[in-house]
Amino acid sequence: MMRTLVVVRSLKMGGMERVAVNLADAFAEAGHESHMLSLRQVDRPLAPEHPGVQQHRLALRWWSRLTVVGLVLEMLVRLFLNPVVKRSLFLGTGITGGVVFRFWLRAFERRHGRVDRIVFRGIGTFELVWTFRDDRARYVLENILHVGGTNWRRRLFARCLYHRRHLVTVSGGVAESVRKAMRAWHFEPSSLEVIPNPCPIESIRRQMVEPEPDLPEGPYIVNVARLVPAKDQALLLRAYAASGVDYPLVLVGDGQERERLEALSQELGIAEQVIFAGQRTNPYPWMHHARLFVLSSRFEGMGIVLFEALACGTPVLSVDCPGGIREILKGELASCVVPHDEKSLADGIRTAVQGEKPPIKESWLDDFRPQTVAQSFLKERKISSAISTRTFL
């Protein structure tokens, strides 16, 4: 048995946070001592399902400011550096954040014992504690790095967040973006591995049959995602309108694009057919009862909603986009990917809803089973060169 610690910025309702919880559950299900730490308090936080996961909270910003040095550094960066160099606030806050985290970890280990593996999920989490370094730590990148060019600011950020760390990406597409960034931003990780996100199949199937009174009657098409530009529900609305399909379209999620999307549905003449269901604590009944799940994103680190929909027994359709969707939709599922344009997506929707709802094969989910993913994180690997690019799929 090993002792694991999953660290996340917060446990707000979101895809990355849900995957962090899934990983902590996966460690517990595999028989390990699993701990989870959140660094910010939020209303209605996500919670692990496995009773063996022990949750912890650290008010990192409060403790950092309490050191006085942390408060001074934060104010200096906020007043003088951040107005000139955008998104640089973490350079100040992360200095003492890393120190505070190390002190917390020492206290934690005195109580629970030495941690065998520390997993930090998401760049936002790295930023809060970027001065902390430990060979036991793995830093998981959830999304592709957008390499738009190189300048001193990008190189500085990359050196702080990625250089000489053990990086884990959730897909080969994300790993390839890291390699491009390495050349452009001049950093070199200690190792680079690909480990997919876990899919808690049994948990999803328990939740998908829970009562949900707001479900539409009859077949419908569903998209589950934040309503933000990266998820490109505007493309989905235009393709849905062009498809001529009369099944309702349900958008589960909320975000900054909601008003614009509602206005677009009015403009396209489909407002009566589109249901904005809002954010849902349990989206799985919406996936399970749908005739088709559609992903329209501009990019996806992994596309966890695809294998969640498959676990719910629902066929999927996705536009082709950078990231990891083709590591889910491979083999027999490759036909579920269409070119990233309105006409192709409209044609795909029209074709996909014809006939009866097809069965889902269990083998399609094998690469993402929690036990497999947990074991990949816990294996000790000899790194024979500066970068290991093994893929565990």
C-alpha positions in Angstrom: 0.0 0.0 0.0 1.2 3.5 -0.9 0.3 6.9 0.5 -1.0 9.4 -2.1 -1.8 13.1 -2.0 -3.8 14.8 -4.8 -3.5 18.6 -4.7 -6.0 20.9 -6.5 -6.5 24.6 -6.5 -10.2 24.2 -5.4 -13.0 21.8 -5.6 -15.4 24.0 -7.6 -17.7 22.3 -10.1 -15.6 21.7 -13.2 -14.1 19.1 -15.4 -10.5 19.3 -14.1 -11.7 19.3 -10.5 -14.0 16.3 -11.1 -11.1 14.4 -12.6 -8.9 15.2 -9.5 -11.6 13.8 -7.3 -11.8 10.7 -9.6 -8.1 10.2 -9.2 -8.2 10.3 -5.4 -11.1 7.8 -5.6 -9.1 5.6 -7.9 -6.1 5.5 -5.5 -8.5 4.5 -2.7 -10.2 1.9 -4.8 -6.8 0.4 -5.6 -6.2 -0.1 -1.9 -3.9 2.8 -1.3 -4.1 5.4 1.5 -5.6 8.3 -0.5 -5.6 12.0 0.6 -6.9 15.1 -1.2 -6.0 18.7 -0.5 -7.8 21.8 -1.8 -6.1 25.2 -1.5 -9.1 27.4 -1.8 -12.6 27.2 -0.2 -15.6 27.3 -2.5 -19.4 27.0 -2.0 -20.8 23.5 -2.7 -17.4 21.8 -3.3 -17.1 18.5 -5.1 -16.5 15.6 -2.8 -14.8 12.2 -3.3 -17.3 9.3 -3.5 -15.0 6.6 -2.0 -15.2 6.7 1.9 -11.5 5.9 2.1 -10.4 9.3 0.7 -9.4 11.7 3.4 -10.0 15.4 2.6 -7.9 18.3 3.8 -8.1 22.1 3.2 -5.3 24.6 3.4 -6.2 28.3 3.2 -3.0 29.0 1.3 -3.6 32.6 0.5 -4.5 33.5 4.0 -1.4 31.7 5.5 0.8 33.3 2.8 -0.4 36.8 3.7 0.0 36.0 7.4 3.8 35.6 6.8 3.8 39.4 6.0 6.6 38.6 3.4 3.9 37.0 1.3 1.6 40.0 1.6 4.4 42.4 0.6 5.4 40.3 -2.4 1.8 40.0 -3.5 1.3 43.8 -3.3 4.5 44.6 -5.1 3.7 42.3 -8.0 0.0 43.4 -8.1 1.0 47.1 -8.2 4.1 47.1 -10.3 4.6 43.9 -12.3 1.2 42.6 -13.1 0.0 45.9 -14.9 3.0 45.5 -17.2 3.3 41.7 -17.5 -0.2 40.2 -17.7 -1.0 37.1 -15.6 2.2 37.5 -13.6 0.6 37.7 -10.1 1.5 34.1 -9.4 5.2 35.1 -9.5 4.7 36.9 -6.2 2.1 34.8 -4.5 3.6 31.5 -5.4 6.9 32.2 -3.7 5.5 32.0 -0.2 2.7 29.7 -1.4 5.4 27.0 -2.0 7.0 27.6 1.4 3.6 27.4 3.2 2.8 24.2 1.3 6.1 22.6 2.3 5.4 23.5 6.0 1.9 22.0 5.7 3.3 18.9 4.1 5.8 18.4 6.9 3.1 18.7 9.5 0.9 16.3 7.5 3.7 13.7 7.3 4.4 13.9 11.0 0.7 12.9 11.5 0.1 10.4 8.6 3.5 9.3 7.5 5.6 9.9 4.4 3.8 10.5 1.2 4.8 8.3 -1.7 3.3 10.3 -4.5 2.1 13.9 -4.7 -0.1 14.8 -7.7 -0.7 18.4 -8.6 -3.6 18.9 -11.1 -3.8 21.9 -13.4 -1.7 24.9 -14.1 -3.7 27.0 -11.7 -2.5 24.7 -8.9 1.1 24.8 -10.0 1.0 28.6 -9.9 0.0 28.8 -6.3 3.0 26.7 -5.1 5.5 27.1 -7.9 8.6 27.3 -5.6 7.8 23.9 -4.1 9.9 21.1 -5.7 10.1 17.4 -4.8 11.0 14.3 -6.8 7.8 12.6 -5.6 5.6 15.3 -7.2 3.9 14.8 -10.6 2.4 17.9 -12.3 -0.6 17.0 -14.5 -1.3 19.2 -17.5 -5.0 19.0 -18.4 -5.0 21.0 -21.6 -2.8 21.8 -24.6 -0.2 24.6 -24.3 -0.9 27.2 -26.9 2.5 28.1 -28.4 1.8 31.4 -30.1 5.4 32.5 -30.2 8.3 33.1 -27.8 9.2 36.0 -25.6 10.9 36.6 -22.3 7.6 36.5 -20.4 6.6 33.0 -21.8 10.1 31.7 -21.1 10.0 33.0 -17.6 6.6 31.5 -16.8 7.7 28.1 -18.4 10.9 28.1 -16.3 8.9 28.7 -13.1 6.1 26.2 -13.8 7.5 23.3 -16.0 11.3 23.3 -15.9 12.9 20.3 -14.3 9.6 18.9 -13.0 8.0 15.5 -13.7 5.2 16.5 -16.1 2.3 14.2 -16.8 -0.1 15.0 -19.7 -3.6 13.5 -20.1 -3.1 12.8 -23.8 -0.6 12.5 -26.5 -2.0 15.7 -28.1 -1.2 17.6 -24.9 2.3 16.0 -24.8 3.0 17.1 -28.3 2.0 20.7 -27.4 4.5 20.5 -24.5 7.3 19.4 -26.8 6.6 22.3 -29.1 6.5 24.7 -26.1 9.9 23.2 -24.9 11.5 24.3 -28.1 9.9 27.7 -28.2 10.1 28.6 -24.5 13.4 27.0 -23.7 12.6 24.7 -20.8 13.2 21.0 -20.1 11.1 18.8 -17.8 12.7 16.1 -15.7 10.3 13.7 -17.4 7.2 13.7 -19.6 4.6 11.0 -19.5 1.1 10.5 -20.8 -1.4 9.1 -18.4 -5.1 9.4 -19.3 -7.8 10.6 -16.9 -9.6 7.9 -15.0 -13.2 7.1 -15.8 -15.1 6.0 -12.6 -17.4 3.7 -14.6 -19.2 2.1 -11.6 -19.8 5.5 -9.9 -21.1 7.0 -13.2 -23.5 4.2 -13.7 -24.9 4.5 -10.2 -25.4 8.2 -10.6 -26.9 8.0 -14.1 -30.0 6.2 -12.9 -30.8 8.7 -10.1 -34.1 10.5 -10.5 -34.0 13.7 -12.6 -37.4 15.4 -13.0 -36.3 18.0 -15.5 -35.3 15.6 -18.3 -37.1 16.1 -21.7 -39.6 13.5 -22.7 -38.4 11.4 -25.6 -35.1 11.4 -27.4 -32.8 14.4 -27.4 -29.2 15.5 -28.2 -27.0 16.7 -25.3 -23.8 18.6 -24.8 -22.3 18.9 -21.3 -19.7 21.6 -20.9 -19.1 25.1 -19.6 -20.6 27.7 -21.8 -17.3 29.3 -22.8 -15.7 30.1 -26.1 -13.3 27.1 -26.0 -16.3 24.7 -26.0 -17.8 26.4 -29.0 -21.5 25.7 -28.5 -22.1 28.4 -31.1 -20.8 26.0 -33.7 -23.1 23.3 -32.3 -26.1 25.5 -32.5 -25.5 26.4 -36.1 -24.8 22.8 -37.1 -27.9 21.7 -35.2 -30.0 24.2 -37.0 -28.6 23.2 -40.4 -29.1 19.4 -39.6 -32.9 19.7 -39.7 -33.1 17.1 -36.8 -36.2 17.6 -34.7 -34.9 16.1 -31.5 -34.4 18.8 -28.8 -30.9 20.0 -28.1 -30.0 20.2 -24.4 -27.0 22.3 -23.2 -26.0 21.2 -19.7 -23.7 23.8 -18.1 -23.3 27.5 -17.5 -20.8 30.2 -18.2 -20.1 33.6 -19.8 -21.4 32.6 -23.2 -25.0 31.8 -22.1 -26.6 35.1 -23.1 -24.9 35.1 -26.4 -25.9 31.5 -27.1 -29.5 32.1 -26.1 -29.5 35.1 -28.5 -28.0 33.0 -31.3 -30.7 30.3 -30.9 -33.3 33.0 -31.3 -31.5 34.3 -34.4 -31.3 30.8 -35.9 -35.0 30.1 -35.2 -34.4 27.1 -32.9 -35.0 28.7 -29.5 -38.0 26.5 -28.9 -35.9 23.4 -29.6 -32.9 24.3 -27.4 -33.0 23.7 -23.7 -30.4 25.5 -21.5 -30.4 23.2 -18.5 -27.8 25.1 -16.5 -25.1 23.7 -14.2 -26.0 20.3 -12.8 -24.4 18.6 -9.8 -25.1 15.2 -11.5 -25.0 15.5 -15.3 -25.0 11.7 -15.8 -28.8 11.2 -16.1 -28.8 13.8 -18.8 -26.1 11.8 -20.7 -27.7 8.5 -20.0 -31.2 9.3 -21.4 -29.9 11.2 -24.5 -30.0 9.7 -27.9 -26.6 11.3 -28.8 -23.8 13.2 -27.0 -22.1 15.9 -29.2 -18.7 17.6 -28.5 -18.0 20.8 -30.4 -14.9 22.1 -28.7 -12.1 24.1 -30.3 -9.6 22.0 -28.3 -9.8 19.4 -25.6 -6.9 18.2 -23.3 -8.6 14.8 -23.0 -12.3 15.1 -23.6 -13.4 13.3 -20.4 -17.1 13.9 -21.2 -16.7 11.5 -24.2 -15.9 8.5 -22.1 -18.4 9.6 -19.5 -21.1 9.6 -22.1 -19.9 6.2 -23.3 -20.0 4.8 -19.8 -23.6 6.1 -19.6 -24.4 4.0 -22.7 -24.8 6.9 -25.0 -23.2 7.2 -28.5 -21.0 10.2 -29.1 -20.1 12.5 -31.9 -17.1 14.9 -31.8 -15.5 17.5 -34.1 -11.9 16.9 -34.8 -9.8 19.2 -32.6 -6.3 19.4 -31.0 -5.8 17.4 -27.8 -6.8 13.9 -26.9 -10.2 13.1 -28.4 -8.7 10.6 -30.9 -7.2 8.7 -28.0 -10.8 8.0 -26.9 -12.4 7.8 -30.3 -10.1 5.3 -31.9 -10.6 2.0 -33.7 -14.3 1.4 -34.2 -15.0 4.8 -32.7 -13.0 6.8 -35.3 -16.1 7.2 -37.4 -17.5 9.3 -34.5 -15.1 12.1 -35.4 -16.1 14.7 -38.1 -14.2 17.6 -39.5 -14.4 20.8 -37.5 -16.9 22.8 -39.6 -20.6 23.5 -39.5 -21.6 21.3 -42.5 -19.7 18.3 -41.4 -21.1 18.5 -37.9 -24.6 19.0 -39.2 -24.2 15.9 -41.5 -22.8 13.9 -38.6 -25.7 14.8 -36.3 -28.2 13.8 -39.0 -26.5 10.5 -39.6 -25.9 9.6 -35.9 -29.5 9.9 -34.8 -30.8 7.6 -37.5 -32.1 4.2 -36.4 -32.1 2.8 -32.9 -29.6 3.8 -30.2 -26.6 1.5 -30.7 -25.0 -0.5 -27.9 -21.7 0.5 -26.3 -18.8 -1.9 -26.0 -17.1 -2.3 -22.6 -13.7 -2.6 -24.2 -13.9 1.0 -25.4 -13.4 2.1 -21.8 -10.6 -0.3 -20.8 -7.8 2.3 -21.1 -9.5 4.6 -18.6 -10.4 2.3 -15.8 -9.4 3.8 -12.4 -7.2 0.9 -11.3 -5.1 1.1 -14.5 -4.6 4.9 -14.2 -3.8 4.7 -10.5 -1.1 2.1 -11.1 0.5 4.3 -13.8 0.9 7.2 -11.4 2.5 5.0 -8.8 5.0 3.1 -10.8 8.6 4.0 -10.2 10.3 4.4 -13.6 14.0 4.8 -14.3 14.5 7.9 -16.5 17.4 7.0 -18.7 17.4 10.4 -20.4 16.2 13.9 -19.6 12.8 13.2 -21.0 10.7 10.1 -20.8 7.8 10.1 -23.3 6.2 6.8 -22.6 2.5 6.6 -23.2 0.3 4.5 -21.0 -2.7 3.9 -23.2 
